[in-house]
Structure formats: C-alpha cells, structure tokens
Amino acid sequence: MTEYGRGPGSEPWHPEDPLYGDDGWGGQQAHVGQQSPYGGQPQHYPQQSQQQYGDWSQHPQGGYDQQQYAYYDEQGQLQYADGHGQQQYDQQYVGHAPQQYHQGTWDATGTHGHVPYAADPGDPYGQQPVAYGSEQPDFYGTEDAYPPPEPPGRRRPEPEPEPVVEEEEEQHPFFTGADDVDDDVDDDGDDGDGDGDSKGRRGGGRGKDAKGGKGAKKRRSGCACLVVCLVFGGGAATVAYFGWHFYQNRFGAAPDYAGSGSSETVTVQIPKGAGGYEIGRRLKEAGVVKSVDAFVHAQTQNPKGDTIQAGAYTLKKEMSAASCVLLMLDPKSQANVVVTPGERAAAVYVALDKKLGLSAGSSKKVARAEYKNLGLPSYANTNSKIMDPLEGFLYPGTYPAAKGMKPDAILKQMVAAAKEEYANYDLAAEAKKYDLDSPLQVITVASLVQAEGKTHDDFRKMAEVIYNRLKPTNTETNQLLQFDSTFNYLKGTSNIHISESEINSNRDPYNTYTQKGLPPGPIGNPGEDALKAALNPTDDGWMYFVATDGVNNTEFAKTNAEFEKLKEKFNANSGN
C-alpha cells in the first residue's frame, strides 16, 4: 500500500491514515467531487503566514520533498516523481486546490488531491479518462449509493438473501387465464406491441388494468380448483359409499331390528314352496324384518328353521329376525286354515268360521251360494245327487285365513290349487283306462282310497280293490263297494262299528252297501299320494280288506273265505 492510503490491490485505505484526504482533521469529510469555495483555484494566503511556516513552502523537508512519490497515471502505469511535492501536486492535479497548513492544523476547506488508480480491467468504462478540468464523480453522495467502505475489523457479514420460492403456475390456459391476458391485450388496441405490453404488466405494472387481469386470473384459477375439488371429492365419496356397501354385503352383519317387535301386527302370506329368501323378501316388504339376509341367517341358525310351512302368519312389525323365526314356528302365530288330505268340505267350513271369527255355518252358506263363481272345472258337479259341489276340490294345503278376510276368497284359492294339481294328470284318459265315466270319478276313487287306506302300499291295494269290485264280472260282491267311509260321509260321522241293519236299511246314493258302483261324488279331498295310487293300482287280485286292529293295521284278501277269517280277527280284537 502506498503512503496515500491505497494501492493497486483490493485492500481499502485506512480511515485513520493522516494522509487520508477525504476525512478532515475534525472528522468532517469533504466529499469527493465538491469544488473548493474559491472555484477550484489554489488558495493563496498572506505573506506572514508563508513566512511563519516558510520551511514548509520554501525548503523541502526530509521525508517529503526529497523523496520520490509513486503514483499511477491515467493509463494505469506506475510512475515516480521527486522534488518539490507541492509543486508536483499543482502540476499533476490541475483544478484541485492543495490543502494548506495554518496554525498547526490542516485547512479542511480545500480538497485533497488523489493519486489516480489503475483502471479495473473488468469495468467497461474504466478505460475512459475524465475530461480535463472536470471533477471526479461522487459515488457516495446520492441516496441510493452504497455506504463507504469500512476497515476489515468493522465489517459485518452481509445477511444471506432469503430464498424466493416461485409459485409453480399451471400451463393449461384454463388454469393460467392466458386467454384473459390475450383479451386484455386486444382491448388495449396495441396489436404490434402486444408482447411488450404484456411483459410490462407482468414486470411490475400496478395499474388498474394489471390488477384487474390478475384478479380475473385468480378468480379463474379459484373456480378451476373448486371444480377439481368437487370432482375428486365426489369421486372419493362415491368410492367410499360403494366400498362401505360392498364391505357390509360381504363381511358386515346384515341390518336387523332389535327386540320382539312393535304393538302393530300384520298378516303375511307365504306361498307353497317358498324358500328362505322368498319368505324374507315378503317379510321385509311387510315391515316385519329389516333385511332379507338377516332373516335367512336367523333361519339357518335355528335347527327347525326349514320346517316353516306355507300359509298366513300374524306377526309384529319391526321384529328381530331371530324372534320372527321363533314366532313363525309357533302354531299360535299362524293365521291359516289347514286342509288335510281326505278332510271333508264340511270340516273345512267349520275351520274357516273359527279362523275368520264368523258365526257357525257362515262359510257353508257362502259355499252353497257361490260355488259356481269359485272356479270349479267343467267336469265338476256333473251329478245332480252330489251333496257338496266343492267336495274333492278343496285341495289339501295351508291357506291364509285372518280376521277380516272373506270365506269365498279363501275357498277360491283352494279350488285354484286343486285345478292346478289335477291339471298335471290327464284325468280324462285315466278315466277311460279304468272304465270310469269322467275325471270326476277318478277324483272320487282317490277320495275313497284316501279315506280307507293308511299307508302308500295300502292306497295302491285299496285302488285295486275298488277297480276289481266295479268290474261287471265281479261275482264276489256283485259291483258293491261296501265301504263304511261312504256311509259315514252320508251321516257326517266316522264310526267304525256300524250295525248291518242300519246299513242295509239306508238306500241313499252314498250308501255303497245298498248302491252299486261309485257314490255320486268324492267323499273328501284327496291328497297327492292317494291320487297317484288311484292312477297306479296294484295288480294282485285283491278283493277284500279289513282293519283287523280297528285302527291302522289293514289286511287284504282275494277270496271270501279269506275275508271271513279277517272279520273274525277284527271281532276278536274289538271285543265283539
């Protein structure tokens, strides 16, 4: 470093250097570039002052005037000068007043001359010389100037700049609002300068148009984000909804009510052949159970669940599936009328009156008055001597019969069931096969088999007995059936012990002891087993049968002699 306080290196001059020209003795800085109060010319002082300190001006002082001074010229070359320092200053720095020393102090009114520094090779303007007679510009005198350099000991580390996070902008015009910017450019009318105008707005314009464009862009972006959120939110909700239902259907417990139900009752009809799912569906529709799966699960968990019969059930609403199954297995809950195989129509009418809460005989009166409107087949009631036209057509089964229902509606269901079952057989052809007059006589044979037989094997043998006795060649009984069941039907009784005098004295068409052939019509409502036996009898030559124990044990014979032995056995067992 030179004695003027700065060398060609990067180290700044020290502010305490006595030769530091920018700082006065009293600490008042004379700014570089300011002119002397005397117009930039050297200031001259009275002679006395010059004489008082003549050694400073007349004779060179050791260490100053006699030594060589190093400096840099305008081209940045190092030069040396010796001799009279003050004169050298005046010659080298024209227009800069040298500082004078008076009264032991530096005169701070003048500006101190500076040795020119080498130009910075990286500065594009450093090689241009300053105009002659002009002053050096002040780089620290303006508002926006950098502060003057400080010594290394006083320097503070510059704060690191905060990282600027740039928002990632959408590229699609719908999200970026680029179409809005184009519209703004078109509205300004600057077709040629559209790009520059747009850049100017983005570069820091804060005018009304710029704010409006930015606001529109934000509004468009906000709407787009809202639409995206709604779409993704709706999709997520849909997936969650179906996922929850999928889980509930596959792994979750089926919806079910709790408890034994409310006070409100309802009648539910279960058709014949209905399985668990069909029963559960009807119960759910009636409001008895909450879900089909809950009922099916409860039915499978109950050991007797598969024994639920078809018919009508009086149940409570909002029952748990388990309690519903238990109630359906209880006969008290069944609001049904059951027609058993072989049951007579008269017994069905009595059961209907009880179930429907009607007075005795009400259903029988309806049957007699409305039988033509109940859907009987054309071959029914073809004999004027038939006691009840509906006999044989009230098909065995379970039928809903709750209070408030009409008897004719229930009877109509029974007739429809019989027609459906009989339609499965070609009764007209079967009648001809066994020398019968009509399908009605086939049903009549089946009713006799049902009334006299006890088992399936009995039914087939019994059918053969009937067909053998009806033959014109029958010499054993001369076409007389001689069945106690027909006489009991006539009387409305079910007696086993009937006196011969009573039977032989009655000439009613239903008395097969005195009347040849079949009775005028069925004597009951046969079931499927008896009907099939009537259509498929045995062929063993049976002509007689006797219930030797008076109850269940029926024995058959082919000759009259065998028959007499069976009668003796019967009398012995019955105490006659």
Secondary structure, 3 states (H helix, E strand, C coil): CCCCCCCCCCCCCCCCCCCCCCECCCCCECCCCCCCCCCCCCCCCCHHHHHHCHHHHCCCCCCCCCCCEEEECCCCCEEEECCCHHHHHHHHCCCCCCCCEECCEECCCCCCCCCCCCCCCCCCCCCCCCCCCCCCCCCCCCCCCCCCCCCHHHCCCCCCCCCCCCCCCCCCHHHHCHHHHHHHHHHHCCCCCHHHHHHHHHCCCCCHHHHHHHHHHHHHHHHHHHHHHHHHHHHHHHHHHHHHHHHHHHCCCCCCCCCCCCCCEEEEEECCCCCHHHHHHHHHHCCCCCCHHHHHHHHHHCCCHHHCCCEEEEEECCCCHHHHHHHHHCHHHECEEEECCCCCHHHHHHHHHHHHCCCCCHHHHHHHHHHHHCCCCCCCCCCCCCCCCCCCCCCCEEEECCCCCCHHHHHHHHHHHHHHHHCCCCHHHHHHHCCCCCHHHHHHHHHHHHHHCCCHHHHHHHHHHHHHHHCCCCCCCCCCCCCHHHHHHHHCCCCCCCCHHHHHHCCCCCCCCCCCCCCCCCCCCCCHHHHHHHCCCCCCCCCEEEECCCCCCEEEECCHHHHHHHHHHHHHHHCC
